[in-house]
């Protein structure tokens, strides 16, 4: 066609249509640059990973993992490529010399001629592709390989096949991988060989004559024989797989292990099918001599029919006609095995279950009041509520912040161990004055200091009583390195130690600067390192910025959970890392677990679901980091620490008997230090982990029973109650509390929770685990089981009565006046003299003060409820007496002494008598007498108030600063709210 464009088509295109040499050179250059760019991007990821692992001194983890992946990729990739390539080559070599000139073969001739010049390249391409896919799949099995090659025995045998548990945990997963790889190889080889035979005439679909040559028949029959032989191996392994097979049974999800139908139908069926598959495979191999598929096809059809009848129909008949008519008798022996294995696998086999009446047997209220202080250090500072209060009072600068949920730890003050609410003042980039690259990554690099408060006290304003505060932090923790370069909120990288100074903290004299002196992080002195990090972080300024110079180091992977997971990728990380001051350093303590899903007969649990509660629903950082979400074996085998200044990670062996940990320690020697390396200072701050406790309590809702018949009836199934303090509908979180269980002689730091019957709200049981690391009872689980013949209020019922009681509801309404908001703190449960004491702090966010302050405390015991300004007042109210130990930090703010004015005292005595008369009338159901007593009570309180007012005007009695108002004093012992749960309105 003529050129209608009005000019030449371009000087770079020759008449032949090929690009000019200049264009070809340019395209080649661009192609080379693109390849080099992709190569350097891949290199940057590898190089930065290597530099990071070397900087934390865990390079052996990187190299072991890398070489394992490379080895698996190479071996299985080459095996797959060789198998598929060999079968393609063999099929091509076995092609018939001449093809019949049918329409089918004429069509195929065009394809044969088209690929003839490229046969070798096509063969290489196909084998390389399947090799890469197979190698990548095998590399992902590095954990399975390392566990198989390093596995140690459990020294426990399963009850069915009497094999060591290590066979199921370490060996069976690897055998299953090999079997799966074998199936994939056989199928791909079969497909590749069949296509090659068809292309070159060995197989015919529409051509006249035989459908397959003898060579093709023999070749494909051998491949089919290998496939059927692998199926025989699968049937044999399936026998053992029954011991770790999951199924739903008796409303128990993920039941694991053999049941009656498995042992008496599936197990013999698998054995029979194994024998049939072996015979069928031999028939396929026999076609090498018989050159006919008649017998193999018949055998294969019989195998399929047998799989349907023997492997499917027969077990269904056994279940229908043998098991269902007498299920409990048939299943009981297998349920008993499941009970035993599950309790062992989750470490709940030594749980101590004790009957508990739920009712107090002591009539001496004064003694009960005194016993509260020795039974529990009731924590009225809720770490999940008071973070905004810490923020408001101790943030100091906008570029600092506290975590949403603070932590509870123990510290010694004046020779006494005290529950303490603690948090770190971490870096908050959202609060810096101006966000830019220099500020975000060079100047604002770290937080500063610990803030801690007593867990059992509040001041007269409802604020925490700080034991460590201000900036720099001072208090009872002594001298320690206060800079926080590694923390839960530190999620971005920082470049430190170079020419750019960092903001340390600010005071009245202005900003203080510092330069990081630690050895953590990766040096940026090398241009290669800078280029690699510029690519890895997609930040080109790292390559040329003048703010980076001699001594500059880049810090990243800075959250404690992130660092521990990176250096120990075989561990499952607890959702709550917590800080502690240990030997002059802030150390993050991280609990880590070894898990398995191959413990025979032990039921599986889903970690993500089991560890969820009302806190994890609102705080994703508290979610457990799991390598495998479904497990049926778990141990808190490792305690890890991360230094908040240097980022140094240390792993300590905690469970010295755990075979899974021993296996990983063989695979990664030198990474885990022995338990003896834990210092006493660190041991004082270790505790029982929350996520393990939540897994165990979920299992104990069903597995607290040890009798199969009881388990099968389901009459003793419990549930974890929903959190009554909010409307989330999520489970109540467990709480740390220093308390004394009935069989203990002294308080111990504990983690506790409650249970209710399935579908009901009354209390079934109270569970506690000794969390005092280093003590002989550490990890001992105690359950107080309440009788089923009587009902004791559960957390939801206590909260409901609290919210509906008339006087308390009116007080709450007053607290909500204006724009104020009321927040309910942790509802703590404490066993006391056969009964259960509930205590709950109530916080108010005032209209002018947008952070929660403790304003009231709810206490209820034996049907008596009090709602007072302080814990001591509430306890005095409930027990109708003052404690001989009031003022102790164990029970909160000190209750003021009774007024010294005789007239006031006389009125208060009358109020006390009227209150007791009302209680007596209430017990008898005499409502007339009760009403009269209430009138007398109100009259006495009014006289006390008038007398106090008169004394204040004349200077008589004690001054208001040293004694409470008459109404406050009277309410401490005679407030009508004490009858909240038993009065007509309640």
Buried (B, 14 or more C-beta within 10 A) or exposed (E): EEEEEEEEEEEEEEEEEEBEEEBEEEEEEEEEEEEEEEEBEEBBEBBBBBBBBEBBBBBBBBEBBBEBBEBBBBEBBBBBBEBBBBBBBBBBEBBBEEBEEBEBBEEBEEEBEEEEEEEEEEBEEBBEEBBBBBBBBBBEBBBBBBBBEBBBBBEBBBBBBEBBBBBBBBBBBBBBBBBBBBBBBBEBBBEBBBEBBBBBBBBBEEBEEEEBBBBBBBBBBBBBBBBBBBBBBBBBBBBBBBBBBBBEBBEBEBBBBBBBBBBBBBBBBBBBBBEBBBBBBBBBBBBBEBBEBEBBBEBBEBBEEBBEEBBEEBBEEBBEEBBEEEBEEBBBEBBBBBBBBBBBBBBBBEBEBEEBBBBBEEEEBBEBBBBBBEBBBBBBBBBBBBBBBBBBBBBBBEBBBBBBBBBBBBBEBEEEBBBBBBBBBBBBBEBBEEEEEBBBBBBBBBBBBBBBBBBBBBBEEBBBBBBBBEBBBBBBBEEBBBBBBBBBBBBBBBBBBBEBBBBBBBEEEEEBEBBBEBEBBBBBBEEEBBBBBBBBBEBEBBBEBEBBEEBBBBBBBBBBBBBBBBBBBBBBBBBBBBBBBBEEBBBBBBBBBBBBBBBBBBBBBBBEEBBBBBBBBBBEBBBBBBBEBBBBBBBBBBBBBBBBBBBBBBBBBBBEEBBBBBBBBBBBEEBBBEEEEBEEBBBBBBBBBBBBBBBBBBBBBBBBBBEBBBBBEEEBBBBBBBBBBBEBEBBBBBBBBBBBBEEBEEBBBBBBBBBBBBEBBBBBBBBBBBBBBEEEBBBBBBBBBBEEEEBBBBBBBBBBBBEEBBBBBEBBEEBEEEEBEBBBBBBBBBBBBBBBBBBBBBBBBBEEBEBBBBBBBBBBBBBBBBBBBBBBBBBBBBBBBBBEBBEBBBBBBBBBEBBBBEBBBBBBBBBBBBBBBBBEBBEEEBEEBBEBBBEBBEBBBBBBBBBBEBBBEEEBBBEEEEBBBBBBBBBBBBBBBBBBBBBEEB
